[in-house]
Amino acid sequence: MLDPMTFFDTFFKMPWARKRHNKAPLMKEREKFLLHELEIGRKNVAVQQRACLLLQVNRTLGFSRRMRGITHNELNRTARQWEKYSGPHSVRCQGRHSYDLYRRTARAWLRFNACLIEPKKTRLSEQRLRDFEKHLSEVVGLAESTIETRSRHALYFLMWLQELGVKLPNVTLSHAERYLESKRKSGWAITTQILGSSSVRMFLRYSESRGWSREGIHQALPTFAKPKYLFTQKGPSWSEVGKMTASLNRHDPIEIRDLALVVLMSIYGLRSGEVRSLRTTDVDFENQILNVRRGKSDHSQRFPMNAAARASLKRYFRIRPVSNYAPLFISFLPPYRAMTRGNLHGRIRRLFKANNVKSATMGPHALRHACAARLMARGASVKSIASFLGQRDTRSVREYTRYGTKGLRQVADFSLSGLM
């Protein structure tokens, strides 16, 4: 009885190549990894290159019968050795390219098998920032996305102090003023200056209450007023949103996921945190309902799914990795996990740049602005826009009213069709 054909028997043409890959250690594990690489859209020639280099990765890392945990330092050291290697196993000439290619392949391979030991990321004054974030959540009641922003600006301030060699108990009003002035000179827009000043003030107020810094500094911190008539359109036009969705490949798994993300954020005006918190159970195809937990108003909204939303979500569900993980939008590499804020922003920003879409902001929030502008153009009132976007009051959407040129009027019915 003939042995059943393996993945390598069908993937490689030359008999010697088939024999080499079939006899190498960890055949089943390599086969599973390479099939995954093909499934996420990597080209055959790139997967063949990875298959060949994978044999050397396993050899140099000492993998024979089983794999083990590898740190980034060990991986980098081995990659440097491979960079200089010129023996019989070499598949590339020596040099920087060999190092990068080895490291990328090995990192993907190790992460796929949960064998890459990731360093624990810590921030400057980690415990203090965690306490500050807990205070903003439990006492002030801010949304997760707002807490992340406030904490990030507090971290910027602490990093600036560290560069000067100034400890928090020794901070004076002069230090805070010099910090804000340095950011203004570095090119921060007035809106970012306002946000930075407010965040530092909140952190110093909390710091003073905990006895970490001198009292009274936060009260004297300068404030910035936004000019009454300062306005720049922060999001793309609806036609530009359509241009971005049209550019996405309907056969590439990652771009299918990106399409669903853009459609939901554009149609329903979802914030970054809201789209990342969606769960598979929030999509009800039978009743054509999408359930959204709004981040700032702390309530849920049930939206009817239009044709564009249904089509993009159904397409995504067909290629979504088989996993019991609850979040709707997850990574395509195991261990499967929810998309991070940075990953989401990076994907959307890449889409803006690839389609040469000009916008004051190029992240997920720009699509929320596009949604509001669309509603305004269709004649929706400020009150209805605030309700649709899950805002607490109409003051939060006053920026959007400057898009309109015909005045505001209540409309009984409007459609968000035409996105796809």
C-alpha positions as CSV (number, residue, x, y, z in Angstrom):
1,M,0.0,0.0,0.0
2,L,1.4,3.4,-1.0
3,D,2.0,6.0,1.6
4,P,-0.6,8.9,1.4
5,M,0.7,12.1,-0.2
6,T,1.7,14.9,2.0
7,F,1.4,18.6,1.6
8,F,5.1,18.8,0.5
9,D,4.4,16.1,-2.3
10,T,1.9,18.5,-3.9
11,F,3.7,21.7,-3.1
12,F,7.2,21.0,-4.5
13,K,7.9,19.7,-8.0
14,M,11.4,18.3,-7.6
15,P,11.7,14.8,-6.0
16,W,14.7,15.8,-4.0
17,A,12.9,18.8,-2.5
18,R,9.9,16.6,-1.6
19,K,12.1,14.0,0.1
20,R,14.0,16.7,2.0
21,H,10.9,18.4,3.5
22,N,9.2,15.1,4.2
23,K,12.1,13.7,6.2
24,A,12.9,16.9,8.1
25,P,11.8,17.2,11.8
26,L,8.3,18.6,12.8
27,M,6.7,17.8,9.4
28,K,3.1,18.0,10.6
29,E,3.8,21.3,12.4
30,R,5.5,22.8,9.4
31,E,2.7,21.6,7.1
32,K,0.0,23.3,9.3
33,F,2.0,26.5,9.4
34,L,2.6,26.7,5.7
35,L,-1.1,25.9,4.9
36,H,-2.0,28.8,7.2
37,E,0.4,31.1,5.3
38,L,-1.4,30.2,2.1
39,E,-4.8,30.7,3.6
40,I,-4.0,34.3,4.7
41,G,-3.1,35.1,1.1
42,R,0.7,34.7,1.0
43,K,1.9,33.8,-2.6
44,N,3.2,30.4,-3.4
45,V,6.8,31.6,-4.1
46,A,6.9,33.3,-0.7
47,V,5.6,30.2,1.1
48,Q,8.2,28.0,-0.7
49,Q,10.9,30.4,0.5
50,R,9.6,30.2,4.0
51,A,9.4,26.4,3.8
52,C,13.1,26.1,2.9
53,L,14.3,28.6,5.5
54,L,12.1,26.9,8.1
55,L,14.4,23.8,7.9
56,Q,17.3,26.0,8.9
57,V,15.4,27.8,11.6
58,N,14.6,24.5,13.3
59,R,18.2,23.3,12.9
60,T,19.8,26.4,14.3
61,L,17.3,26.7,17.2
62,G,17.8,23.0,18.0
63,F,14.3,21.8,17.3
64,S,14.1,18.1,16.4
65,R,11.3,16.3,18.1
66,R,9.6,19.2,19.8
67,M,9.7,22.9,20.1
68,R,10.5,25.1,23.1
69,G,10.1,28.7,24.2
70,I,12.5,31.2,22.6
71,T,13.2,34.7,23.8
72,H,13.7,37.6,21.4
73,N,17.3,37.9,22.6
74,E,18.0,34.3,21.7
75,L,16.2,34.7,18.4
76,N,18.3,37.8,17.5
77,R,21.6,36.1,18.5
78,T,20.8,33.1,16.3
79,A,19.7,35.4,13.4
80,R,23.1,37.2,13.7
81,Q,24.9,33.9,13.5
82,W,22.9,32.9,10.4
83,E,23.7,36.3,8.9
84,K,27.4,35.4,8.8
85,Y,26.9,31.7,8.0
86,S,28.3,30.6,4.6
87,G,28.3,26.8,5.0
88,P,26.5,24.0,3.1
89,H,23.1,24.9,4.5
90,S,23.1,28.5,3.4
91,V,20.2,29.4,1.2
92,R,21.1,33.1,0.9
93,C,24.3,35.1,0.6
94,Q,25.6,36.7,3.7
95,G,24.3,40.1,4.8
96,R,21.6,42.2,6.3
97,H,18.9,40.6,4.1
98,S,19.7,37.2,5.5
99,Y,19.3,38.4,9.0
100,D,15.9,40.1,8.4
101,L,14.5,37.2,6.4
102,Y,15.6,34.6,9.0
103,R,14.1,36.7,11.9
104,R,10.8,37.4,10.1
105,T,10.4,33.7,9.3
106,A,11.4,32.4,12.7
107,R,9.2,35.0,14.5
108,A,6.1,34.0,12.5
109,W,6.8,30.3,13.1
110,L,7.4,30.7,16.8
111,R,4.3,32.9,17.3
112,F,2.1,30.4,15.3
113,N,3.1,27.7,17.8
114,A,3.0,30.0,20.8
115,C,6.7,29.5,21.4
116,L,7.9,33.1,21.2
117,I,8.4,34.5,24.7
118,E,7.3,38.1,24.4
119,P,8.9,40.6,26.7
120,K,6.6,42.2,29.3
121,K,6.1,45.8,28.3
122,T,6.2,48.2,31.2
123,R,5.8,52.0,31.2
124,L,7.7,54.6,33.1
125,S,5.9,54.9,36.5
126,E,3.8,51.9,35.6
127,Q,2.1,51.6,39.0
128,R,1.3,55.3,39.3
129,L,-0.2,55.3,35.8
130,R,-2.3,52.2,36.6
131,D,-3.6,54.0,39.7
132,F,-4.4,57.1,37.7
133,E,-6.3,55.0,35.1
134,K,-8.3,53.2,37.8
135,H,-9.2,56.6,39.3
136,L,-10.4,57.8,35.9
137,S,-12.5,54.7,35.4
138,E,-14.0,54.2,38.8
139,V,-14.2,57.8,40.2
140,V,-14.4,60.0,37.1
141,G,-16.2,57.5,35.0
142,L,-14.4,58.0,31.7
143,A,-14.7,55.6,28.7
144,E,-11.8,53.2,28.1
145,S,-10.6,55.1,25.0
146,T,-10.6,58.4,26.8
147,I,-8.7,56.9,29.7
148,E,-6.1,55.5,27.3
149,T,-5.6,58.9,25.8
150,R,-5.4,60.8,29.1
151,S,-2.9,58.2,30.4
152,R,-0.8,58.4,27.3
153,H,-0.4,62.2,27.6
154,A,0.5,61.8,31.3
155,L,3.2,59.3,30.2
156,Y,4.5,61.8,27.7
157,F,4.9,64.3,30.5
158,L,6.6,61.8,32.8
159,M,9.0,60.8,30.0
160,W,9.9,64.5,29.4
161,L,10.6,65.0,33.1
162,Q,12.9,61.9,33.0
163,E,14.9,63.4,30.2
164,L,15.5,66.5,32.3
165,G,16.3,64.4,35.3
166,V,13.4,65.8,37.3
167,K,11.5,63.6,39.8
168,L,7.8,64.0,40.3
169,P,8.0,65.4,43.9
170,N,10.2,68.2,42.5
171,V,8.0,69.2,39.7
172,T,7.1,72.9,39.6
173,L,4.7,75.0,37.6
174,S,7.6,76.1,35.4
175,H,8.3,72.5,34.4
176,A,4.7,72.0,33.3
177,E,4.7,75.3,31.3
178,R,7.9,74.4,29.6
179,Y,6.6,71.0,28.7
180,L,3.5,72.4,27.0
181,E,5.6,75.1,25.3
182,S,8.0,72.5,23.9
183,K,5.0,70.5,22.5
184,R,3.6,73.7,20.9
185,K,7.0,74.4,19.2
186,S,7.3,70.7,18.1
187,G,4.1,71.2,16.0
188,W,1.2,70.1,18.1
189,A,-2.1,71.4,16.8
190,I,-4.2,73.6,19.1
191,T,-6.6,70.8,19.7
192,T,-3.7,68.5,20.8
193,Q,-2.4,71.2,23.0
194,I,-5.8,71.5,24.7
195,L,-6.0,67.8,25.2
196,G,-2.4,67.6,26.4
197,S,-2.8,70.4,28.9
198,S,-6.1,69.0,30.2
199,S,-4.6,65.5,30.6
200,V,-1.5,66.8,32.5
201,R,-3.8,68.9,34.7
202,M,-5.9,65.8,35.5
203,F,-2.8,63.8,36.3
204,L,-1.2,66.5,38.5
205,R,-4.5,66.9,40.4
206,Y,-4.6,63.2,41.1
207,S,-0.8,63.1,41.9
208,E,-1.3,65.9,44.4
209,S,-4.2,64.1,46.1
210,R,-1.9,61.1,46.5
211,G,1.0,63.1,47.8
212,W,3.3,62.4,44.9
213,S,3.8,66.0,43.9
214,R,3.5,69.5,45.3
215,E,0.1,70.9,45.9
216,G,-1.6,73.6,43.8
217,I,0.3,73.2,40.5
218,H,-2.6,71.8,38.6
219,Q,-4.7,74.9,39.5
220,A,-2.2,77.3,37.9
221,L,-1.5,75.2,34.8
222,P,-2.3,77.3,31.6
223,T,-5.3,76.6,29.6
224,F,-5.8,76.8,25.8
225,A,-8.9,78.1,24.2
226,K,-10.0,76.8,20.9
227,P,-10.8,79.6,18.5
228,K,-14.5,79.9,18.0
229,Y,-14.4,79.6,14.2
230,L,-11.4,77.3,13.9
231,F,-12.6,74.3,11.8
232,T,-11.1,71.8,9.5
233,Q,-12.9,68.8,8.1
234,K,-11.6,65.8,10.0
235,G,-12.9,63.0,7.9
236,P,-13.1,61.9,4.3
237,S,-16.0,62.5,2.0
238,W,-18.5,59.7,1.5
239,S,-17.2,59.2,-2.0
240,E,-13.7,58.7,-0.6
241,V,-15.0,56.1,1.8
242,G,-16.5,54.3,-1.2
243,K,-13.1,54.6,-2.9
244,M,-11.4,52.9,0.0
245,T,-13.9,50.0,0.3
246,A,-13.8,49.5,-3.5
247,S,-10.0,49.1,-3.3
248,L,-10.1,46.2,-0.9
249,N,-9.6,42.7,-2.3
250,R,-12.7,40.5,-1.8
251,H,-10.5,37.3,-1.8
252,D,-7.8,38.3,0.7
253,P,-8.9,37.3,4.3
254,I,-7.3,40.3,6.0
255,E,-8.8,42.8,3.5
256,I,-12.2,41.1,3.9
257,R,-11.9,41.8,7.6
258,D,-10.8,45.4,6.8
259,L,-13.8,45.8,4.6
260,A,-16.2,44.8,7.4
261,L,-14.4,47.2,9.8
262,V,-14.7,50.2,7.4
263,V,-18.3,49.5,6.6
264,L,-19.4,49.3,10.2
265,M,-17.4,52.3,11.3
266,S,-18.7,54.4,8.4
267,I,-22.3,53.4,8.5
268,Y,-22.8,53.3,12.3
269,G,-20.1,55.8,13.3
270,L,-18.5,53.4,15.7
271,R,-15.5,54.4,17.8
272,S,-12.3,52.4,17.8
273,G,-13.1,50.8,21.2
274,E,-16.7,50.1,20.2
275,V,-15.8,48.2,17.1
276,R,-13.1,46.2,18.9
277,S,-15.6,45.3,21.7
278,L,-18.1,43.8,19.3
279,R,-18.7,40.1,19.8
280,T,-19.9,37.4,17.5
281,T,-23.2,37.3,19.4
282,D,-23.8,41.0,18.6
283,V,-24.5,40.1,15.0
284,D,-28.0,38.7,14.4
285,F,-28.4,37.7,10.8
286,E,-31.8,36.2,11.3
287,N,-33.3,39.5,12.5
288,Q,-30.8,41.6,10.7
289,I,-29.8,43.4,13.9
290,L,-26.4,44.7,15.0
291,N,-26.0,45.3,18.8
292,V,-23.5,48.0,19.7
293,R,-22.3,48.8,23.2
294,R,-21.5,52.6,23.1
295,G,-18.3,53.4,25.0
296,K,-19.1,56.9,26.4
297,S,-22.9,56.9,26.9
298,D,-22.7,53.4,28.6
299,H,-25.7,51.9,26.9
300,S,-26.4,49.6,24.0
301,Q,-28.0,50.4,20.7
302,R,-29.6,48.0,18.2
303,F,-29.2,49.0,14.6
304,P,-30.9,47.4,11.6
305,M,-28.2,46.0,9.2
306,N,-28.5,47.4,5.7
307,A,-27.3,45.4,2.6
308,A,-23.7,46.7,2.8
309,A,-23.3,45.7,6.5
310,R,-24.9,42.3,6.0
311,A,-22.8,41.5,2.9
312,S,-19.5,42.5,4.5
313,L,-20.2,40.7,7.7
314,K,-21.3,37.5,6.0
315,R,-18.2,37.5,3.9
316,Y,-16.0,38.0,7.0
317,F,-17.7,35.2,8.9
318,R,-16.9,32.8,6.1
319,I,-13.2,33.4,6.4
320,R,-13.0,34.2,10.2
321,P,-10.6,31.7,11.9
322,V,-12.5,28.9,13.6
323,S,-12.2,29.9,17.2
324,N,-14.4,30.0,20.3
325,Y,-12.9,33.4,21.1
326,A,-15.8,35.8,21.6
327,P,-14.6,39.1,20.0
328,L,-15.9,39.6,16.5
329,F,-12.7,41.0,15.0
330,I,-9.6,38.9,15.8
331,S,-6.1,38.3,14.6
332,F,-5.5,35.7,11.9
333,L,-2.4,34.2,13.7
334,P,-2.8,31.9,16.7
335,P,-3.1,32.4,19.5
336,Y,-6.2,34.2,18.2
337,R,-6.9,37.4,20.1
338,A,-9.0,40.6,19.7
339,M,-7.5,43.3,17.5
340,T,-5.5,45.8,19.4
341,R,-6.0,49.5,19.2
342,G,-2.6,49.9,17.4
343,N,-3.5,47.2,14.9
344,L,-6.8,48.7,14.0
345,H,-5.4,52.2,13.6
346,G,-2.6,50.9,11.5
347,R,-4.9,49.0,9.1
348,I,-7.2,52.0,8.6
349,R,-4.3,54.5,8.2
350,R,-2.7,52.2,5.6
351,L,-6.0,52.2,3.7
352,F,-6.1,56.0,3.7
353,K,-2.6,56.3,2.3
354,A,-3.0,53.5,-0.2
355,N,-6.0,55.4,-1.8
356,N,-4.4,58.8,-1.5
357,V,-7.3,60.0,0.6
358,K,-6.6,63.4,2.2
359,S,-7.9,63.9,5.7
360,A,-7.0,65.9,8.8
361,T,-7.0,62.6,10.7
362,M,-6.6,59.1,9.1
363,G,-7.6,56.7,11.9
364,P,-10.9,55.1,12.7
365,H,-12.4,58.3,14.2
366,A,-12.1,59.9,10.7
367,L,-14.7,57.4,9.5
368,R,-17.0,58.5,12.4
369,H,-16.7,62.0,11.1
370,A,-17.6,60.8,7.6
371,C,-20.7,59.1,9.0
372,A,-21.8,62.4,10.8
373,A,-21.1,64.4,7.7
374,R,-23.2,62.0,5.7
375,L,-26.1,62.3,8.1
376,M,-25.8,66.1,8.1
377,A,-25.8,66.2,4.3
378,R,-29.0,64.1,4.3
379,G,-30.7,66.6,6.5
380,A,-30.6,65.0,9.9
381,S,-30.9,67.3,12.9
382,V,-28.1,67.7,15.5
383,K,-30.3,65.9,18.0
384,S,-30.8,62.9,15.8
385,I,-27.1,62.7,14.9
386,A,-26.2,62.8,18.6
387,S,-28.6,60.0,19.3
388,F,-27.4,58.0,16.3
389,L,-23.7,58.3,17.3
390,G,-24.4,57.5,21.0
391,Q,-23.4,60.9,22.3
392,R,-24.5,62.1,25.7
393,D,-25.7,65.5,24.5
394,T,-25.8,67.6,21.3
395,R,-22.8,69.7,22.3
396,S,-20.6,66.8,21.4
397,V,-21.6,67.0,17.7
398,R,-21.5,70.8,17.3
399,E,-18.3,70.3,15.2
400,Y,-20.3,68.3,12.6
401,T,-22.9,71.0,12.1
402,R,-20.3,73.1,10.3
403,Y,-20.3,70.6,7.4
404,G,-23.9,71.6,6.5
405,T,-24.7,74.4,4.1
406,K,-28.5,74.2,3.9
407,G,-29.4,74.4,7.6
408,L,-30.8,71.6,9.7
409,R,-34.1,69.9,9.3
410,Q,-35.6,66.7,10.8
411,V,-36.0,63.9,8.2
412,A,-38.3,61.0,8.5
413,D,-36.2,58.6,6.5
414,F,-32.8,58.5,5.1
415,S,-30.6,55.7,3.6
416,L,-26.9,55.0,4.0
417,S,-26.8,53.0,0.8
418,G,-24.2,53.4,-1.8
419,L,-21.2,52.5,0.3
420,M,-20.4,49.3,-1.7
